[in-house]
Amino acid sequence: MCRGLIGKKMGMTALYSQEGRQIPVTAVQLGPCIVTQIKTEATDGYNALQLAFGERKLSRINKPLKGHLKKSNVKSCGILKEVSVDNPTEYTLGQSISLDIFIVGEKVDIIGSTKGRGFSGVIKRHGFSGGRDTHGSKCHRVPGSIGCSAWPSKVIKGKKLPGRYGNERQTVRSLEIVDIRHEENIILLKGAIPGSRSGIVIVRKAKAKNK
């Protein structure tokens, strides 16, 4: 069985249960994905499927990728990702996989990239409290002293300093599937997932045991 699919984050909304309780959900356009390559343990060392999702202008696809997609009769694709699979021999090139592999109430893991916030200081990036605002202080948002004394006379690796904040791979585990809209290829997940709107995510079956 295929363990995951590629999707696009649509945004957040809310649903109401039969008891009248509000449930915050994230809508994800999930699939359909096309199998463009089959990897087996005998040839590649692991079992996986390479899936294509979305579309892209043909003028923006180079010749090597066009030749690769031609093997599975795919003209264009927005993104290629690999997902693990139990038995790759059950699938064929060009096969379409939809969100029917998931059911309502199932727990899934979401893999995406967090929002990129650019170069940020220590207060925004690491949550530093900052310096005092009165009594002549001139150190409001600076990190302060970062070096050591005579020994080892260097900045220790991993010190919390200003730098690029966000745009990192993040996995949110065990989110519940609240609803599935098969006709629209949309899945509703309880809670928030990483990334901004239209961000690419991978929805896979939760590694933790589903209760």
C-alpha positions in Angstrom: 0.0 0.0 0.0 1.2 3.5 -0.8 1.9 5.3 2.5 1.5 8.9 1.3 0.6 11.5 -1.3 1.7 15.0 -2.3 -0.7 17.9 -1.7 -1.1 21.6 -1.5 -2.2 23.6 1.5 -5.3 25.6 0.8 -5.9 27.3 4.1 -7.6 27.0 7.5 -11.3 27.0 8.3 -13.6 25.5 11.0 -16.2 22.7 11.2 -18.8 22.0 13.8 -19.4 18.5 15.2 -22.8 17.1 16.0 -22.4 18.2 19.6 -21.9 21.8 18.4 -18.2 21.9 19.2 -16.0 23.9 16.8 -13.1 22.0 15.2 -10.3 24.0 13.6 -9.3 22.3 10.3 -6.8 22.8 7.5 -7.9 22.1 3.9 -5.3 20.3 1.7 -5.8 19.5 -1.9 -4.4 16.0 -2.0 -3.5 14.3 -5.3 -4.2 12.8 -7.7 -0.6 11.8 -8.1 0.9 10.0 -11.0 3.6 7.3 -10.6 6.6 8.4 -12.6 9.2 6.0 -11.2 9.2 2.7 -9.3 12.1 2.0 -7.0 12.6 -1.5 -5.6 15.0 -2.9 -3.0 16.7 -5.1 -5.6 17.8 -2.2 -7.8 17.7 0.9 -5.5 18.1 -0.6 -2.0 14.6 0.5 -0.9 11.0 0.4 -1.9 9.4 3.6 -3.0 7.3 5.4 -5.6 8.2 8.7 -7.3 5.0 10.7 -7.6 4.2 13.7 -9.8 1.8 16.4 -8.6 0.5 19.6 -10.2 1.4 21.1 -13.5 4.0 23.5 -14.9 4.5 25.3 -18.2 6.2 23.1 -20.8 8.6 25.9 -21.5 9.9 25.6 -17.9 10.7 21.9 -18.1 14.1 20.9 -19.4 14.8 18.1 -21.8 16.1 15.6 -19.3 13.0 15.9 -17.2 10.7 15.7 -20.2 12.4 12.4 -21.2 12.0 11.1 -17.7 8.3 12.0 -17.6 7.7 10.6 -21.1 8.2 7.0 -19.7 5.0 7.4 -17.7 3.1 9.4 -20.3 3.2 12.6 -18.2 3.6 15.8 -20.1 4.3 18.2 -17.2 4.4 18.2 -13.4 4.8 20.8 -10.7 6.8 18.7 -8.3 8.3 15.2 -7.9 8.5 13.5 -4.5 9.1 10.0 -3.2 6.9 8.1 -0.8 7.5 4.7 0.7 5.5 1.7 -0.3 5.2 -1.9 0.9 5.1 -3.7 -2.4 6.1 -1.6 -5.4 5.2 -4.4 -7.9 1.6 -3.6 -7.3 2.0 -0.3 -9.2 2.7 0.6 -12.8 4.2 3.7 -14.5 1.5 6.3 -15.3 -0.9 5.0 -12.6 -2.9 7.6 -10.8 -3.2 7.4 -7.0 -6.0 9.3 -5.3 -6.8 10.1 -1.7 -8.9 6.9 -1.5 -6.0 5.4 0.4 -7.1 7.5 3.5 -10.2 7.2 5.6 -12.0 9.6 7.9 -10.7 9.3 11.5 -7.3 8.1 10.4 -4.1 9.7 11.9 -1.6 11.1 9.4 1.8 12.8 9.5 2.3 16.1 7.6 5.7 17.1 6.1 6.2 20.6 4.9 8.3 23.7 5.0 7.7 26.4 7.6 7.1 30.0 6.5 10.3 31.8 5.6 10.8 35.0 7.6 14.2 36.1 6.3 17.1 37.3 8.3 15.8 37.9 11.9 17.2 39.0 15.2 17.5 37.0 18.4 14.3 38.3 19.8 12.1 37.2 16.9 14.2 34.1 16.1 14.9 32.7 19.6 12.6 34.5 21.9 15.2 36.6 23.8 13.6 39.1 26.2 15.8 42.0 25.1 17.5 44.7 27.1 15.9 47.4 29.3 14.3 50.4 27.7 15.2 53.0 30.4 18.1 54.3 32.5 20.3 55.1 29.5 20.4 51.6 28.1 21.6 51.4 24.5 21.1 47.6 24.2 17.5 46.9 23.4 17.5 44.1 20.8 21.1 43.1 20.6 22.2 39.5 21.7 24.8 40.8 24.2 28.1 39.2 24.9 28.7 36.0 22.9 32.4 35.2 23.3 34.3 33.3 25.9 37.1 34.6 28.1 40.8 33.7 27.6 39.8 30.1 27.0 38.6 28.8 24.6 38.6 32.4 23.1 36.0 31.6 20.5 32.3 31.5 20.0 30.9 28.1 20.9 29.3 26.3 17.9 25.5 26.4 18.0 25.3 29.8 19.8 21.9 31.4 19.4 22.5 34.4 17.1 20.7 36.3 14.4 20.2 34.5 11.1 17.8 33.0 8.7 14.5 32.2 10.4 12.0 29.7 9.0 11.9 27.9 5.6 12.9 24.6 7.3 11.5 21.1 6.9 9.0 20.3 9.7 6.9 17.3 10.4 3.6 17.4 12.4 2.6 14.0 13.6 -0.7 12.2 14.2 -3.2 14.7 12.9 -6.7 13.4 12.6 -8.6 13.3 9.3 -11.9 15.1 10.0 -13.5 14.9 6.5 -12.6 13.9 2.9 -14.2 15.6 -0.1 -13.6 13.0 -2.9 -15.2 15.0 -5.7 -12.9 18.0 -5.0 -9.7 16.0 -3.9 -9.7 17.9 -0.6 -8.9 16.5 2.8 -9.6 18.3 6.1 -7.1 17.8 8.9 -7.7 18.8 12.5 -5.3 21.5 13.5 -2.6 23.5 11.8 0.2 22.3 9.4 3.5 24.0 8.5 3.8 26.3 5.6 1.9 29.1 3.9 -1.1 28.9 1.5 -0.3 27.0 -1.7 2.7 25.4 0.0 3.5 21.8 -1.0 3.1 19.2 1.7 3.4 15.4 2.0 0.5 13.6 3.8 1.6 10.1 4.9 0.1 7.5 7.1 1.2 8.1 10.7 4.2 6.1 11.9 2.7 6.1 15.4 0.1 3.4 15.8 -3.4 4.6 15.0 -5.8 4.2 17.9 
